[in-house]
Amino acid sequence: MEKQYDYLIVGAGIFGATFACMAHRQGKRCLVIDKRNHLGGNIYCENIEGINVHKYGAHIFHTSNKKVWDFVNSIVEFNRYTNSPIANYKGKQYNLPFNMNTFYQMWGVLTPAEAQAKIEEQRQEALAKMKADGVTEPRNLEEQAQLLIGKDIYEILIKGYTEKQWGRKCSELPAFIIKRLPVRFVHDNNYFNDRFQGIPIGGFNKLIDGLLEGVETMTGVDFIEERKKSNSQFSILNSQFDKILYTGKLDEYFDYCLGKLEYRTVSFEEEILDMPNFQGNAVMNFTDAEVPYTRIIEHKHFEMFGDDVYKCPKTVISREYSVEWKDGMEPFYSVNDEKNMSLYQQYLGLANQEPNLILGGHLAEYKYYDIAPIIEKVMSLPV
């Protein structure tokens, strides 16, 4: 069969869409397919009651790379949204990331020197406890966190949230998960340190639609299932496609022949409320173990600011529950422990034997990815 496309791109998320955009601009012919019934992957939004609802969890664009920022703004203009999450612990609220506002709410301290002294006092207590146990290096996340930030912040703002997120006790989680914590001795609630930050005006679908303009796309097509059909037009056994960019699960690509990689996933409980403003903020983390969900997202705050919130009479919230991934669920976060990373490397060895296969994205690369680093990586790839 004669080649019809330069690239078959499996997955219409940010990696696949950006790659398709770059290839299309170079005169390459691409076909983008996705097993879901929509484009956009996990950054897909659905408009409900005039609000762009992030259907697969909140996504916020942030970068210090001006080239990346200019590129996405050439596709769609971004707004001024600044991520300033709030932590709720048993009804009391704290600013995130940890900064002078948090330290005042926690201890009533008024100066950076007072906050530094309080944290150092608790750090030394954690260090002394470890020494009493005969160890000098933290053995788990619990010890690592207390060594970084002390007991109070760990127990109120880290412990319950992390255990819900990972489904394991902090004392059973490896220390490397939390090697560093953002601590600021200034009054600054901006979660990110990046120079540029925002949400596409009109929602993330505008970004995906712009990236895929002029590119052939098909939704509702499961590459793995199609590949099993001898007469499938997507079969990698024919010469219809020069190369394949694959953004799905790598173990699934190889039919789990070496075993299954592990993931965490998130389930969402969405609710439309007959009020204009539920929590006054886009992101509210619930850090005590008694609350079963990890956070509530109020979607309108990503794109409506100040009094504009009240021009939209309803609001949409999503409660997020972190659970262990099972077959049939959407995989969200890779479990990058030694066992899984060893298995992934074995699969990568198989992939490297296929010269026309390109891997990209958080599933295929088995790593956590923000949006901007994905775009930055794709921009550097040869097409």
N, C-alpha and C positions, 0 to 999 in steps of 0.2 A: 504494500500500500504506500502510495506517495505521501511524503510528509505534508501535513496541512498546517501545523503550528510549530513555532520554535519552542514554546513552553506550554506544558500542562501544569497549571498551578492548582494544587490541591489545598483548598482552604482560603476563604475570602476574608480572613481577619487582617489585622494591620500589616503583618509581614507579607502575606500574599498580595494584598492590594497595593502596597508600596512597591514591591518587586514588579508587579504587572505594570504599574505606572511608569517606572524607570525603563522597563523593557519596551513598552509601547512607544515611549519617546525616542527610543533608539531604532524604531522601525521594525521591531520584532512583533510577531503575531502570537498572541497569548490566548489561551482559554482558561478561565478561572472557574473552578467548580467547588461547590460546598454542599455537604450533606444536610445542612439546615435549610429551612425554607426562606432564608433571608441572607443578605450580604452583611459583612461587618464583624463576624466572629463575636468575641466577647465584648466588643465595644458597641454593639448594636443597641439602639434606643427605639422605644415605641412611644408614640405620642398619645398620652392619656389625659383627658381634661385640659388640653393645652399645655401639658408638661412633658418634656422629654425624659422618659423613665429609662434608666440604665438597667436593661433586663438581666444582665449577668454580673451585677455588682458595679459599684462606683468606679469610674475611670477619670483620672485628672491628668491633663498633659502638663509636663514640666521639664525644662531643659535649660542648660547654660550654653548650649551650642547654638550660636546665632544662625548658622547655616541651616540647621534643622528647623529652628523657629521661623526663619524666613520662608523655608520651603512649605511648611504646613499652612502658613498664612497666605501663601500664594494660591493655595487650594481653597481655603475658606478663612475668613477673618475670625480671630479668637477674642473672647471677652476677657474681663479682668478678674475672674474668679480666683480667689486665694484660699487654699486648703487650710482651714483652722479648726480641726476637730476638737470636740469636747469629750471628756471622759466622765461617765456617770457611775459613781460607786455608792450604792445603797442610798440613792436620792441626793447625794451631794455631787456637785459638778466641779471639774478641774480642767484647766486649759492644757492642751497638748500642742507641740511637744513640750517636754519638761523645760520650763523657763521661770522667770521671776514671778509671773502670775501664779503658776502652779505651786511654787515654794511658799508664796504668801497664803494660798488657799490651804496648803498642807500644814504649815507650821506657824503662820503669822509673821514670818520674817520680812523685814522691810528693805534690807540692803543685800547686795551680792556677797559681801563678806560674811554676813550672818548665814546665808544659804550655803555657801561653800563650807563653812565651819560645821553646820549641821550634817551635811552629806559626808564630810570627811570623818566626823565622829562615828557615823553609822558604818562607813566603809571599814574603819579600823576594828569595829566590833565583829564584822563579818570575817575579817582576816584573822582575828584572834580565835574565833570559833573554829575556823579551818585548821589553824596551827594546833589547837587542842585536839583535833581529830588526827593529827599527824600528817596533814597534806599542805602543800604550798601552792598547788595549782587547782583551780575550780574543777570539780568532777562532773558538774551538771549545770543546767541553765539556772537553777535556783541559786547556787553559790556564785556563779558568774554575775548574775544580775545584782545581787547584794554587794558584791565586790565593786561593782561599777557605780551603784546609785544608793545603796543602803536599804535597810529593812522596810521603812515606811512606804516609800514609793513603790518598792517591789510588791509588797503585800496588797496595797490599795490599787495600784494602776497597772501592774504587770501580771501578777500571778494568775488571777482568775481568768483574765482575757486570754492569756497564752495557753492555759490548760484547755479552755474551750476551743481555741483555734486548732490545737494539735491533737486533742483527744487523749492526752497523756499528762501525767503529773510533771511539773517543772523539774522535780528531782530525778525524773526518768529521761528527760530530754538532754541531748548533748549541749555542752557549754558553747560550742561554736555558733549556735543559732543566734546568740545575742552577744557577740564579741564586743560590740560598741553600742552605746545609747546616746542619742542626741540630747545634750544638756546645754542650756543657754542661761547665762547669768545676766540676761537683759529681758525686757518686757516685749517679747515677740512671739505671737501665736501662729506665725506662718510655718506650716509643717515642713515645707521644703526650703532648701537653701539655694535652689536654682534661680537664675536671673529672670527666666521667662516662665510664665504659668498661665493657664486658662483653659476654657472649654470652647469648642467651636460654636460660634453663634448659629443657633438653629439645631445644635446637637451633633453628636459624632457621626451620624449617618451622612451629614453634609460632607465630612472629610472623606469617608469611604466612597461616596458617590463621585466626588471630585477625583479621587485617585484612580477610580475605575472608569472614568469617562473615556469612551472610545474603545474599551476593552470588552471582548466577548465573555459573558458570564452565564453560568447555569447553576441554579439552586435545586435542592432536593435530590442531589446526585451523590450517592455514597461510593467513593472511589474504591474502598476495600471490597464492597459487595460487587461492584461492577467488574472489578478485576477478576473475580471468580468466574464470570460468565465468558464462555469461549467466544461468543459473538459480540462481546462488548466493544463499543467504539472507543472506550477508554483503556483498553488492554495495553499494558506496557510491552506486550509481546509483539505488537506490530510497530510499524515505523511512522505512525501518525504524528508522534511528538518527538522532537529532537531531544529535549530534556524535560525532566519532571522536577518541579519544586514541591516538596512535600512538607506540610506544616502540621500534620496530625501526629498521633502517638507512634513512636518508633517501634515499640514492641508489637503493636497491632499491624504495622506495615509488614513485619516478618512473621505474622500469624502466631505470635507469642511462642516461637519455637524454643526460646531459651528460658521462658518463664515470664511472669507479669511484673511490670514496674508498679510501684505504689504511688498513690496520689491522695491528697485531701481534696474535698469538694465543698461547695456551699449550696445550701438550699435557701430559697427566698420565699418569704410570706408577704405578699403585696397587698396593700389596702388603700382604697380611696376614701379620704376623710372629708366630711362636709364642713370644712373650716379652712381658712386661708393660710394658717401658720401653726404647725404642730409643735416643733421643737426649736424653731428659730435658727437652725443651723443645718447644713447639708449632712454632716457626719457626727453621730453621737455613739461613742463606744461605751459598752456596758461591761465594766471590769470586775464585777463581783460574780462569783460562781453560781449564785442562786438564780440569776437571770439566764435563761437557757440560750438566748441569742447573743451574738458578739457585738452587734451594732444595729442601729436604725439609720437608714439613709432617707432623708427627705429631699426628693429629687429637684423640686422647683428652685432650691437655693443655689443650684449650680448655674442657673441662668437668669434668675430674678433677684434683684438686690434692693435693699431699703424698702421704701413704701410700695415699690412695684409688686412685691409679694402679695399685697392685699388687693391688687387689681384682678388677680386670679382667685375666684371664690373657693376653690377646692385645693386639696393637696394630696399627693401620693407618697406613701412611705413603704419601705421594704425592710423587714426584719431579716437579718442574715444569721443562719445557723451553720456552723462549721461541722462537717461530718466526714467520716471515713469513706473514701471512694469505693464503689462497687460497680460491677458490670451494669451498663445501662445508664449510669450517671455521667454527668459532664465532669471530666477531670480538670481541676483548677490549679492546684499547687503540687509540684513534685516534692517527694520526700527524699531530700538529698543526703541520706545517710550513707555509710560505707557500703552496705549491702546493695542498695539500689544503684549507687553510682558505679559499682563494679559491674552490675548487670547491664547498665546503660552503655558502658564502654564496650562490652561484648557485642551489643547490638550495633554500636557505631562501627565496630570492625566489619560487620556484615555490610553495612551501608557503604563503607569505603570501597567495597568490591564492586559497586555499581557506579561506573564512571559518569553516567547520565543522570544520576540522582543528586539533587541538592536538598539539604535539610535546612529548615528555618522556623523560628518561633518557639514559644515556651514549651510546647509539647514535644516537637521533634528534637529540640535541644535539651529537653528535660531540665529546665532552669526557670527561675522567676525572671520575668521581663517586664519593665515598664514600657510605655508606648514609645517615648522618645528614643531610648537606646535601640529599639527595634528599627526605627526609621533611620537612625544614624548608621546602623550596621548595613542595612539594605543599600543605603546611598553609597557605601564604600565597595559594594560587590561588583565584580565585572558582569556585564550583561551580554 
